[in-house]
């Protein structure tokens, strides 16, 4: 499937499910590179949430993450099918990110210590705080101590609700902005404040 076909598929899914999709277009390669660069230097065990058509998945594999240590979740059935065809060696599941903890345990993809990083393309900014909390709490249950949760947003502030950040004791760092993405996106990293 070419890049143009991937964009068209993504757009069609956005037309069908505009409230479930964070964007009209998939992430661009410059955004994927910034997301991957925000991981710990030796990250090898990674989870991706809301993988869309796989632009970030491709960047993770290109970076050297082994397909056997990559768990990819996508809730949209059509996009899940695209991902399964593009990345047959990776563990790609059609699932809700709120269940990442039990899915990681069930699949056995993650190292015993947990994931080094979780990269998320979910539209957190559009979600109610309680849904944000469920997703991010489940993600941090999967991360090893010192692991990072990397999230991008098209908004001008951290996409994670301030109260949710306080409840989960998370520290937020803005990594940068990718102007060469449509629309431009900010990348943030969240870590546990006590680590």
Backbone as CSV, one residue per row, in Angstrom:
resi,resn,N_x,N_y,N_z,CA_x,CA_y,CA_z,C_x,C_y,C_z
1,UNK,0.849,-1.185,0.000,0.000,0.000,0.000,0.891,1.244,0.000
2,UNK,0.700,2.105,-0.982,1.517,3.313,-1.087,1.121,4.338,-0.023
3,UNK,1.974,5.351,0.158,1.694,6.422,1.129,0.388,7.136,0.775
4,UNK,0.139,7.351,-0.515,-1.110,8.013,-0.923,-2.329,7.160,-0.602
5,UNK,-2.210,5.851,-0.814,-3.315,4.941,-0.484,-3.564,4.915,1.027
6,UNK,-2.471,4.963,1.811,-2.611,4.995,3.272,-3.345,6.264,3.711
7,UNK,-2.976,7.399,3.120,-3.635,8.663,3.464,-5.112,8.624,3.093
8,UNK,-5.412,8.075,1.936,-6.801,7.987,1.491,-7.612,7.076,2.416
9,UNK,-7.036,5.946,2.793,-7.713,5.031,3.728,-7.965,5.721,5.057
10,UNK,-6.948,6.418,5.562,-7.080,7.137,6.838,-8.189,8.181,6.747
11,UNK,-8.200,8.940,5.646,-9.215,9.984,5.457,-10.619,9.378,5.396
12,UNK,-10.763,8.266,4.687,-12.076,7.603,4.610,-12.552,7.171,5.995
13,UNK,-11.623,6.648,6.812,-11.991,6.238,8.164,-12.355,7.444,9.023
14,UNK,-11.663,8.560,8.802,-12.012,9.792,9.524,-13.427,10.233,9.131
15,UNK,-13.760,10.131,7.848,-15.107,10.510,7.390,-16.175,9.633,8.059
16,UNK,-15.888,8.350,8.234,-16.844,7.433,8.861,-16.936,7.629,10.372
17,UNK,-15.783,7.935,11.004,-15.707,7.993,12.473,-14.969,9.262,12.927
18,UNK,-15.476,10.446,12.632,-14.718,11.670,12.944,-14.435,11.867,14.435
19,UNK,-15.280,11.359,15.306,-15.066,11.541,16.743,-14.042,10.550,17.307
20,UNK,-13.772,9.475,16.587,-12.794,8.489,17.049,-11.395,8.772,16.535
21,UNK,-11.278,9.552,15.488,-9.981,9.804,14.857,-9.447,11.153,15.318
22,UNK,-8.166,11.207,15.651,-7.558,12.435,16.161,-7.232,13.426,15.044
23,UNK,-7.217,12.967,13.810,-6.795,13.824,12.709,-7.443,13.365,11.405
24,UNK,-7.405,14.249,10.432,-7.895,13.934,9.094,-6.838,13.150,8.311
25,UNK,-5.568,13.383,8.620,-4.452,12.732,7.929,-3.579,11.980,8.922
26,UNK,-2.889,10.924,8.467,-1.961,10.238,9.367,-0.749,11.113,9.681
27,UNK,-0.034,10.739,10.724,1.187,11.460,11.111,2.182,11.425,9.969
28,UNK,3.008,12.455,9.910,4.062,12.506,8.908,5.360,11.912,9.436
29,UNK,6.290,11.651,8.548,7.572,11.058,8.944,8.379,11.952,9.894
30,UNK,8.409,13.283,9.708,9.153,14.108,10.673,8.593,13.989,12.097
31,UNK,7.268,13.902,12.233,6.667,13.719,13.555,7.049,12.349,14.111
32,UNK,7.004,11.332,13.282,7.388,9.983,13.726,8.827,9.975,14.225
33,UNK,9.720,10.658,13.517,11.128,10.705,13.945,11.272,11.393,15.295
34,UNK,10.529,12.503,15.518,10.625,13.177,16.803,10.066,12.302,17.923
35,UNK,8.985,11.600,17.662,8.415,10.696,18.668,9.438,9.628,19.057
36,UNK,10.058,9.010,18.075,11.038,7.950,18.333,12.261,8.517,19.056
37,UNK,12.687,9.720,18.695,13.868,10.326,19.342,13.606,10.669,20.806
38,UNK,12.342,10.744,21.218,12.009,11.064,22.612,12.079,9.834,23.524
39,UNK,12.301,8.653,22.956,12.418,7.429,23.760,13.783,7.387,24.437
40,UNK,13.927,6.591,25.501,15.262,6.362,26.075,16.201,5.813,24.998
41,UNK,17.482,6.125,25.114,18.455,5.781,24.074,18.467,4.294,23.720
42,UNK,18.360,3.427,24.701,18.453,1.988,24.426,17.088,1.310,24.499
43,UNK,16.037,2.041,24.203,14.685,1.452,24.255,14.589,0.299,23.263
44,UNK,14.166,-0.846,23.754,14.027,-2.001,22.868,12.628,-2.607,22.943
45,UNK,11.944,-2.413,24.060,10.619,-2.972,24.251,9.611,-1.819,24.251
46,UNK,8.751,-1.785,23.229,7.929,-0.600,22.992,6.474,-0.986,22.716
47,UNK,5.568,-0.117,23.168,4.139,-0.246,22.878,3.728,0.992,22.091
48,UNK,2.905,0.802,21.070,2.362,1.936,20.314,0.843,1.909,20.436
49,UNK,0.276,3.051,20.783,-1.179,3.182,20.944,-1.745,4.044,19.822
50,UNK,-2.792,3.567,19.159,-3.430,4.333,18.089,-2.530,4.472,16.885
51,UNK,-2.100,3.347,16.332,-1.066,3.337,15.296,-1.522,3.818,13.919
52,UNK,-2.821,3.951,13.702,-3.298,4.466,12.408,-2.853,3.595,11.245
53,UNK,-2.121,4.184,10.290,-1.632,3.431,9.133,-0.194,2.958,9.310
54,UNK,0.434,3.298,10.436,1.748,2.733,10.747,2.955,3.596,10.469
55,UNK,2.798,4.904,10.360,3.950,5.773,10.108,4.940,5.695,11.274
56,UNK,4.424,5.738,12.508,5.306,5.660,13.674,5.807,4.222,13.852
57,UNK,4.974,3.246,13.577,5.392,1.838,13.635,6.604,1.619,12.741
58,UNK,6.522,2.132,11.528,7.627,2.010,10.575,8.887,2.676,11.116
59,UNK,8.751,3.856,11.734,9.902,4.562,12.300,10.515,3.771,13.456
60,UNK,9.672,3.129,14.272,10.178,2.306,15.376,11.006,1.133,14.851
61,UNK,10.498,0.452,13.844,11.222,-0.680,13.265,12.510,-0.214,12.595
62,UNK,12.452,0.908,11.907,13.649,1.472,11.267,14.694,1.857,12.315
63,UNK,14.223,2.285,13.479,15.107,2.674,14.590,15.806,1.451,15.200
64,UNK,15.262,0.272,14.973,15.894,-0.944,15.487,15.078,-1.717,16.497
65,UNK,13.846,-1.270,16.778,12.985,-2.036,17.675,12.597,-3.328,16.964
66,UNK,12.806,-4.437,17.641,12.486,-5.736,17.056,10.971,-5.931,17.001
67,UNK,10.441,-6.478,15.898,9.002,-6.740,15.831,8.523,-7.627,16.973
68,UNK,9.396,-8.488,17.479,9.009,-9.370,18.576,8.885,-8.639,19.911
69,UNK,9.393,-7.413,19.972,9.295,-6.627,21.201,8.480,-5.347,20.985
70,UNK,7.568,-5.421,20.027,6.712,-4.285,19.707,5.254,-4.724,19.765
71,UNK,4.488,-4.054,20.615,3.054,-4.307,20.724,2.339,-3.080,20.165
72,UNK,1.496,-3.291,19.149,0.814,-2.198,18.461,-0.690,-2.359,18.648
73,UNK,-1.343,-1.293,19.154,-2.790,-1.318,19.330,-3.445,-0.286,18.417
74,UNK,-4.514,-0.699,17.764,-5.333,0.194,16.932,-6.776,-0.258,17.068
75,UNK,-7.652,0.657,17.465,-9.046,0.304,17.714,-9.889,0.236,16.442
76,UNK,-9.527,0.974,15.405,-10.278,0.995,14.163,-9.983,-0.286,13.374
77,UNK,-11.022,-1.047,13.064,-10.841,-2.349,12.420,-10.191,-2.243,11.040
78,UNK,-10.560,-1.234,10.256,-9.973,-1.071,8.920,-8.486,-0.759,9.017
79,UNK,-8.134,0.192,9.897,-6.723,0.554,10.058,-5.936,-0.608,10.668
80,UNK,-6.566,-1.368,11.557,-5.923,-2.557,12.116,-5.547,-3.522,10.990
81,UNK,-6.454,-3.705,10.028,-6.168,-4.572,8.883,-4.984,-4.070,8.071
82,UNK,-4.908,-2.751,7.876,-3.768,-2.160,7.162,-2.475,-2.473,7.907
83,UNK,-2.491,-2.278,9.216,-1.293,-2.524,10.035,-0.872,-3.999,9.988
84,UNK,-1.833,-4.906,10.068,-1.508,-6.342,10.038,-0.831,-6.719,8.722
85,UNK,-1.308,-6.127,7.626,-0.688,-6.419,6.328,0.702,-5.801,6.219
86,UNK,0.859,-4.587,6.734,2.152,-3.896,6.630,3.216,-4.477,7.563
87,UNK,2.808,-4.958,8.731,3.770,-5.390,9.753,3.404,-6.782,10.278
88,UNK,3.502,-7.800,9.431,3.053,-9.134,9.830,3.862,-9.750,10.972
89,UNK,5.103,-9.311,11.180,5.918,-9.898,12.254,5.628,-9.274,13.614
90,UNK,5.032,-8.083,13.646,4.746,-7.403,14.922,3.427,-7.925,15.488
91,UNK,3.272,-7.776,16.781,2.023,-8.137,17.458,1.088,-6.932,17.320
92,UNK,0.144,-6.994,16.399,-0.781,-5.890,16.117,-2.181,-6.337,16.530
93,UNK,-2.767,-5.616,17.481,-4.078,-5.992,18.007,-5.117,-4.911,17.753
94,UNK,-6.328,-5.335,17.465,-7.459,-4.425,17.329,-8.072,-4.322,18.722
95,UNK,-7.736,-3.242,19.435,-8.120,-3.167,20.840,-8.124,-1.728,21.342
96,UNK,-8.819,-1.539,22.446,-8.919,-0.266,23.148,-7.668,-0.094,24.011
97,UNK,-7.073,1.082,23.969,-5.848,1.362,24.729,-6.044,1.226,26.234
98,UNK,-7.273,1.316,26.710,-7.520,1.159,28.145,-7.198,-0.253,28.629
99,UNK,-7.057,-1.191,27.706,-6.779,-2.581,28.059,-5.332,-2.980,27.793
100,UNK,-4.461,-2.010,27.608,-3.074,-2.305,27.235,-2.364,-3.173,28.269
101,UNK,-2.651,-2.992,29.526,-1.967,-3.756,30.565,-2.251,-5.253,30.440
102,UNK,-3.541,-5.621,30.369,-3.860,-7.049,30.242,-3.448,-7.620,28.891
103,UNK,-3.513,-6.800,27.828,-3.090,-7.279,26.512,-1.593,-7.551,26.486
104,UNK,-0.827,-6.680,27.117,0.629,-6.875,27.178,0.963,-8.163,27.921
105,UNK,0.259,-8.423,29.001,0.492,-9.657,29.754,0.086,-10.884,28.942
106,UNK,-1.065,-10.793,28.292,-1.584,-11.939,27.531,-0.694,-12.306,26.345
107,UNK,-0.164,-11.300,25.661,0.639,-11.576,24.468,2.057,-12.009,24.808
108,UNK,2.566,-11.591,25.973,3.937,-11.920,26.354,4.983,-11.186,25.551
109,UNK,4.601,-10.103,24.864,5.538,-9.346,24.039,6.561,-8.602,24.891
110,UNK,6.130,-8.086,26.021,6.989,-7.215,26.809,7.986,-7.985,27.662
111,UNK,9.125,-7.346,27.900,10.137,-7.906,28.799,9.555,-7.955,30.211
112,UNK,10.093,-8.835,31.079,9.568,-8.930,32.444,9.564,-7.595,33.196
113,UNK,10.527,-6.744,32.923,10.602,-5.442,33.609,9.563,-4.455,33.085
114,UNK,9.003,-4.722,31.917,8.024,-3.821,31.323,8.568,-3.125,30.089
115,UNK,7.750,-2.258,29.522,8.121,-1.526,28.304,9.054,-0.371,28.638
116,UNK,9.959,-0.083,27.721,10.847,1.072,27.864,10.114,2.355,27.494
117,UNK,9.176,2.247,26.551,8.465,3.434,26.072,7.102,3.040,25.526
118,UNK,6.178,3.979,25.645,4.880,3.880,24.991,4.734,5.129,24.142
119,UNK,4.506,4.943,22.851,4.299,6.059,21.941,2.826,6.095,21.577
120,UNK,2.203,7.247,21.800,0.757,7.357,21.623,0.385,8.406,20.581
121,UNK,-0.492,7.991,19.678,-1.083,8.901,18.698,-2.558,9.118,18.995
122,UNK,-2.974,8.774,20.203,-4.374,8.930,20.588,-4.735,10.406,20.710
123,UNK,-5.982,10.726,20.440,-6.457,12.110,20.546,-6.839,12.453,21.979
124,UNK,-5.869,12.430,22.890,-6.148,12.667,24.307,-6.865,13.991,24.550
125,UNK,-6.494,15.012,23.819,-7.056,16.346,24.027,-8.577,16.357,23.883
126,UNK,-9.123,15.489,23.055,-10.571,15.434,22.813,-11.294,14.483,23.765
127,UNK,-10.549,13.817,24.642,-11.160,12.821,25.532,-11.498,13.422,26.890
128,UNK,-12.561,12.934,27.521,-12.865,13.374,28.879,-11.742,12.946,29.829
129,UNK,-11.524,13.699,30.911,-10.444,13.368,31.846,-10.481,11.939,32.370
130,UNK,-11.674,11.391,32.617,-11.725,10.027,33.159,-11.228,8.993,32.151
131,UNK,-11.461,9.216,30.857,-10.952,8.301,29.835,-9.435,8.465,29.711
132,UNK,-8.970,9.724,29.722,-7.527,9.973,29.717,-6.859,9.216,30.861
133,UNK,-7.460,9.347,32.049,-6.873,8.717,33.238,-6.811,7.201,33.077
134,UNK,-7.877,6.595,32.588,-7.897,5.134,32.402,-6.796,4.683,31.443
135,UNK,-6.649,5.394,30.338,-5.649,5.024,29.328,-4.240,5.198,29.874
136,UNK,-3.961,6.359,30.446,-2.596,6.652,30.890,-2.218,5.809,32.105
137,UNK,-3.161,5.556,33.010,-2.879,4.679,34.154,-2.550,3.269,33.664
138,UNK,-3.309,2.765,32.688,-3.034,1.437,32.124,-1.662,1.416,31.445
139,UNK,-1.316,2.502,30.768,-0.017,2.592,30.092,1.119,2.555,31.111
140,UNK,0.993,3.316,32.199,2.061,3.341,33.193,2.158,2.028,33.959
141,UNK,1.098,1.241,33.981,1.167,-0.090,34.591,2.039,-1.030,33.756
142,UNK,2.214,-0.706,32.481,3.005,-1.518,31.554,4.464,-1.052,31.501
143,UNK,4.714,0.232,31.788,6.066,0.785,31.677,6.967,0.315,32.812
144,UNK,8.228,0.090,32.492,9.219,-0.216,33.519,9.509,1.055,34.314
145,UNK,10.104,0.946,35.496,10.522,2.164,36.210,11.458,2.985,35.319
146,UNK,11.185,4.260,35.183,11.974,5.123,34.310,11.511,5.132,32.869
147,UNK,10.498,4.312,32.527,9.965,4.294,31.169,9.206,5.575,30.870
148,UNK,9.020,5.875,29.590,8.397,7.133,29.185,7.134,6.899,28.365
149,UNK,6.207,7.830,28.505,4.982,7.870,27.706,5.127,9.076,26.788
150,UNK,5.209,8.844,25.492,5.423,9.907,24.502,4.108,10.135,23.766
151,UNK,3.671,11.389,23.730,2.375,11.746,23.149,2.536,12.993,22.296
152,UNK,1.852,13.039,21.167,1.834,14.298,20.422,0.431,14.878,20.445
153,UNK,0.357,16.158,20.131,-0.925,16.847,20.099,-0.877,17.956,19.057
154,UNK,-2.034,18.275,18.541,-2.149,19.414,17.632,-2.525,20.669,18.404
155,UNK,-2.796,20.534,19.681,-3.120,21.674,20.534,-1.862,22.426,20.949
156,UNK,-2.061,23.529,21.663,-0.939,24.383,22.057,-0.524,24.178,23.511
157,UNK,-1.055,23.129,24.133,-0.680,22.817,25.513,-0.634,21.300,25.668
158,UNK,-0.168,20.870,26.812,-0.133,19.438,27.089,-1.534,18.861,26.908
159,UNK,-1.658,17.736,26.198,-2.992,17.175,25.963,-3.579,16.459,27.178
160,UNK,-2.752,16.182,28.164,-3.219,15.457,29.341,-3.734,16.451,30.380
161,UNK,-4.966,16.253,30.809,-5.611,17.116,31.790,-4.717,17.296,33.025
162,UNK,-4.620,18.530,33.512,-3.752,18.845,34.662,-4.105,18.011,35.890
163,UNK,-5.383,17.832,36.152,-5.800,17.043,37.310,-5.394,15.569,37.149
164,UNK,-5.502,15.046,35.954,-5.092,13.671,35.693,-3.581,13.537,35.908
165,UNK,-2.816,14.505,35.438,-1.355,14.477,35.646,-1.025,14.454,37.130
166,UNK,-1.740,15.268,37.925,-1.488,15.301,39.375,-1.886,13.981,40.029
167,UNK,-3.055,13.442,39.648,-3.513,12.171,40.225,-2.519,11.042,39.972
168,UNK,-1.960,11.013,38.779,-1.036,9.941,38.407,0.421,10.273,38.730
169,UNK,0.647,11.463,39.313,1.989,11.929,39.693,2.947,11.902,38.494
170,UNK,2.543,12.591,37.432,3.338,12.612,36.209,3.993,13.970,36.003
171,UNK,5.212,13.916,35.540,5.934,15.126,35.147,5.919,15.178,33.622
172,UNK,5.710,16.362,33.091,5.556,16.551,31.644,6.682,17.434,31.112
173,UNK,7.275,17.022,30.005,8.297,17.819,29.332,7.908,17.951,27.865
174,UNK,7.937,19.173,27.369,7.681,19.389,25.938,8.986,19.131,25.193
175,UNK,8.960,18.181,24.259,10.148,17.809,23.493,10.396,18.810,22.376
176,UNK,9.339,19.205,21.688,9.496,20.130,20.569,8.252,20.182,19.717
177,UNK,8.371,20.935,18.645,7.255,21.087,17.707,7.711,20.681,16.317
178,UNK,6.843,19.985,15.626,7.134,19.552,14.254,6.279,20.393,13.320
179,UNK,6.912,21.370,12.701,6.194,22.251,11.771,5.887,21.531,10.471
180,UNK,6.753,20.544,10.107,6.582,19.832,8.833,5.629,18.652,8.987
181,UNK,4.539,18.869,9.697,3.479,17.874,9.837,2.173,18.607,9.558
182,UNK,1.201,17.920,8.984,-0.100,18.539,8.744,-1.139,17.931,9.665
183,UNK,-1.675,18.667,10.613,-1.224,19.991,11.053,0.046,19.876,11.904
184,UNK,0.739,21.010,12.146,1.922,20.979,13.010,1.570,20.391,14.378
185,UNK,2.530,19.697,14.976,2.260,18.981,16.222,3.357,19.215,17.255
186,UNK,2.944,19.245,18.519,3.869,19.297,19.658,4.045,17.884,20.189
187,UNK,5.249,17.562,20.652,5.533,16.255,21.246,5.863,16.460,22.721
188,UNK,5.227,15.644,23.573,5.434,15.696,25.023,5.868,14.330,25.525
189,UNK,6.659,14.350,26.601,7.042,13.128,27.298,6.552,13.225,28.725
190,UNK,5.950,12.129,29.204,5.463,12.036,30.585,6.230,10.932,31.302
191,UNK,6.664,11.229,32.515,7.327,10.237,33.366,6.727,10.341,34.768
192,UNK,6.873,9.276,35.545,6.427,9.312,36.929,7.297,10.299,37.695
193,UNK,6.681,11.136,38.487,7.400,12.174,39.224,8.317,11.594,40.289
194,UNK,8.056,10.370,40.736,8.846,9.775,41.818,9.984,8.886,41.301
195,UNK,10.271,8.954,40.006,11.340,8.102,39.448,12.514,8.932,38.999
